[in-house]
Amino acid sequence: MGREKRSREFYFLAGFFALFVLFLYGPLSAIVILSFQGENGGLTFPLNGVSLHWFANLFETQAVGDFGGAFQRSLTLGLMVMVVTVVVSLLAGLAFRRKFFGATALFYLAIASLVVPSIIISLGIGVVFQQLGLQPSWYTSAFGAHLTWTLPFGVMIMFAVFNRFSPAYEEAARDLGASSWQTFRYVLLPMIAPSLIGVGLFGFSLSYDEFARTLMAAGTFNTLPLEIYGMTTNVTTPVLYALGTVTTVFSFLVILFTLFLIRRLNKNRGAA
């Protein structure tokens, strides 16, 4: 049998996907290549030798920028946002499994921040803190600003998970004498654990990379995106590219670890 002939739509979509990949990874590859610039190299091509000089320079005292402190703040803030996003999204998903008065209005109120410009939310939170006599900081005002971005996504993901979840498993557990807590702990939670990990990854990555909602709410100390943005106007060496490469590799490692964890949970669940 001969192979089925590809339609024009297939080649159009394939070309569009190729352009998308090129647009996404082309600039990233340029940053990675320039981060290996020689010691006397500049910010543009061609390369003036190849070295790891600028990566080593990241760990030295910088005249401009606080890489270590900014990374630590972004990592801590991302973990805080991740934990709260997972817990609140799970509780919201469980609550909305049953109908209650005002559920529809509450749902739209929860996701309303997705349509509000991010910079407006950041500005509003910063102004409110100042009016209350409180000092905006990355672990208070910026933390709240990031939750306005991550919680709606987490809630919608959990809604989709529970809409596809069959209550028959819980009913079977209760028929066998399990309490509500035992049903949740030993039946429901293991089955939705991969989805919860996905919500956690989503919350962490959105917070770790967030710029607009942090800009007016972070206070004195910058997170990593703000630090990188500030460096673009002050740093004139490829150390900026080295920082971009390191942070990108870190992001990919987080994703790979999460995928490994999800695969391990699915494998253990299948064996059980």
C-alpha positions in Angstrom: 0.0 0.0 0.0 1.2 3.5 -0.9 1.6 6.1 1.7 -1.3 8.6 2.0 -0.5 11.9 0.4 0.0 14.8 2.7 -2.4 17.7 2.3 -1.5 21.3 1.9 -2.8 22.1 5.4 -0.2 19.6 6.8 2.7 21.4 5.2 1.3 24.8 6.2 1.0 23.8 9.8 4.4 22.1 9.7 6.0 25.2 8.4 4.2 27.3 11.0 5.5 25.0 13.7 9.0 25.2 12.3 8.9 29.0 12.4 7.5 28.9 15.9 10.4 26.7 17.1 12.9 28.9 15.3 11.5 32.1 16.8 11.5 30.5 20.3 14.9 28.9 20.4 16.8 31.0 17.9 17.3 34.0 20.2 18.0 31.6 23.1 20.7 29.8 21.2 22.4 33.1 20.5 22.4 33.9 24.2 23.9 30.5 25.0 26.6 30.8 22.4 27.6 34.4 23.4 27.9 33.3 27.0 31.0 31.3 26.0 32.6 34.4 24.6 36.3 34.8 25.2 37.7 36.9 28.0 38.2 39.8 25.7 35.0 39.3 23.8 32.0 41.6 23.6 28.3 41.4 23.5 27.9 40.6 19.8 29.2 38.2 17.2 31.7 37.1 16.2 33.2 35.2 19.1 36.6 36.3 20.3 37.7 33.0 21.5 35.8 30.4 23.6 36.0 30.2 27.4 34.1 29.8 30.6 35.4 33.1 31.9 32.0 34.8 32.2 30.5 31.9 34.1 33.3 32.1 36.6 32.7 35.8 36.8 29.2 35.2 38.0 30.5 34.0 41.3 32.8 36.9 41.8 31.9 40.3 43.4 30.1 42.4 40.8 30.3 46.1 40.4 26.7 46.1 39.2 24.1 43.5 40.2 23.5 41.0 43.0 23.1 37.7 41.2 23.2 35.4 44.2 20.8 37.4 46.3 18.4 37.9 43.5 18.4 34.2 42.6 17.8 33.3 46.3 14.9 35.7 46.5 13.3 34.4 43.3 13.8 30.8 44.3 12.3 31.3 47.8 9.4 33.4 46.4 8.7 30.7 43.8 8.6 28.0 46.4 6.3 30.0 48.6 3.9 30.7 45.7 4.1 27.0 44.6 3.0 25.7 48.0 0.2 28.2 48.4 -1.0 27.6 44.9 -1.1 23.9 45.3 -3.0 23.9 48.6 -5.5 26.6 47.7 -6.1 25.1 44.2 -6.7 21.7 45.7 -9.1 23.0 48.3 -11.0 25.1 45.7 -11.3 22.1 43.4 -12.7 20.0 46.3 -15.1 22.8 47.3 -16.5 23.3 43.8 -17.3 19.7 43.4 -20.5 20.5 45.3 -22.9 23.2 44.3 -23.3 26.1 46.6 -24.8 29.6 46.5 -22.6 32.1 44.6 -20.3 29.5 43.1 -20.4 31.0 39.6 -19.8 34.5 40.8 -16.9 33.4 43.0 -15.3 31.5 40.1 -15.3 34.5 37.8 -14.1 36.7 40.7 -11.2 34.3 41.2 -10.0 34.4 37.6 -10.8 38.1 37.0 -7.1 39.0 37.6 -6.1 37.2 34.4 -7.8 39.9 32.3 -6.4 42.9 34.3 -3.0 44.2 33.0 -0.3 42.9 35.2 1.4 46.2 35.7 -1.9 47.7 37.0 -2.1 45.0 39.7 1.5 45.6 40.7 1.0 49.3 40.8 -2.2 49.0 42.8 -0.6 46.6 45.4 2.4 48.9 45.8 0.2 52.0 46.3 -2.0 50.2 48.8 1.0 49.1 50.9 2.4 52.6 50.9 -1.0 54.1 51.9 -1.2 51.7 54.8 2.3 52.7 55.9 3.8 49.3 55.0 7.1 48.8 53.2 6.5 46.8 50.0 8.9 43.8 49.8 9.3 40.6 47.7 8.0 38.3 50.5 4.8 40.3 51.2 3.4 42.5 48.5 5.2 40.7 45.6 4.1 37.4 47.1 0.5 38.5 47.0 0.9 39.9 43.4 2.3 36.6 42.2 -0.7 34.7 43.7 -3.1 36.8 41.7 -1.3 35.3 38.6 -0.8 31.7 39.7 -4.0 30.9 41.7 -6.4 31.4 38.8 -4.4 29.0 36.6 -4.1 26.5 39.4 -7.8 26.6 40.1 -8.7 26.1 36.5 -6.4 23.1 36.2 -7.9 21.5 39.3 -11.4 22.1 37.9 -10.5 20.3 34.7 -9.0 17.4 36.8 -12.0 17.0 39.0 -14.4 17.3 36.0 -12.8 14.1 34.6 -12.5 12.3 37.9 -15.0 9.6 38.5 -16.6 9.6 42.0 -17.1 5.9 41.8 -13.6 5.3 43.3 -14.5 7.3 46.4 -17.9 5.6 46.7 -16.2 2.2 46.6 -13.8 3.2 49.3 -16.7 4.4 51.5 -18.6 1.2 50.9 -15.6 -0.6 52.2 -15.7 1.4 55.4 -13.2 4.1 54.7 -13.7 7.5 56.4 -13.8 10.8 54.5 -10.1 11.4 55.4 -9.0 7.9 54.5 -10.8 8.2 51.2 -9.0 11.4 50.5 -5.6 10.2 51.7 -5.5 6.8 50.2 -7.8 7.1 47.1 -8.2 10.6 45.9 -4.8 12.1 46.6 -2.7 9.4 45.0 -4.8 9.6 41.8 -4.5 13.4 41.4 -0.9 13.6 42.7 0.6 14.0 39.2 -1.8 16.9 38.5 -0.9 18.5 41.8 2.8 18.3 40.8 1.9 20.0 37.5 0.1 22.8 39.3 3.1 23.2 41.6 5.5 23.4 38.6 3.1 25.9 36.9 3.0 28.1 40.0 6.7 28.0 40.5 7.6 28.8 36.9 5.1 31.6 36.7 6.5 33.2 39.9 10.1 32.6 39.1 9.9 34.4 35.8 7.4 37.0 36.6 8.4 40.6 35.9 5.4 42.9 35.5 3.6 42.0 38.7 6.8 42.3 40.6 8.0 45.6 39.3 6.0 47.9 41.6 5.6 45.5 44.5 9.1 44.1 45.2 10.3 46.9 47.3 14.0 47.5 47.8 15.4 44.1 46.8 15.1 42.8 43.3 14.0 39.4 42.2 16.0 37.7 39.4 13.9 39.0 36.5 14.1 42.6 37.9 17.9 42.2 38.4 18.4 41.0 34.8 16.4 43.8 33.5 18.4 46.3 35.5 21.6 44.8 34.2 20.6 45.3 30.6 21.2 49.0 31.0 24.4 48.8 33.1 26.3 45.7 32.3 28.4 45.7 29.1 30.0 42.3 29.3 28.9 38.8 28.3 28.4 38.0 32.0 24.7 38.9 31.4 24.5 36.1 28.8 26.2 33.7 31.2 23.5 34.5 33.8 20.8 33.9 31.2 22.3 30.6 30.3 22.6 29.5 33.9 19.0 30.5 34.7 17.7 28.8 31.6 19.5 25.5 32.4 18.1 25.7 36.0 14.6 26.1 34.6 15.0 23.0 32.3 16.4 21.0 35.2 13.3 21.9 37.3 11.0 20.7 34.4 13.0 17.5 33.9 12.9 16.7 37.6 9.1 17.3 37.7 8.5 15.1 34.7 10.6 12.4 36.3 8.6 12.7 39.5 5.3 12.5 37.6 6.5 9.4 35.7 7.6 7.8 38.9 4.2 8.4 40.6 2.4 7.0 37.6 4.6 4.0 37.5 4.0 3.3 41.3 0.3 3.8 40.9 0.2 1.4 38.0 2.1 -1.2 40.0 -0.3 -0.7 42.9 
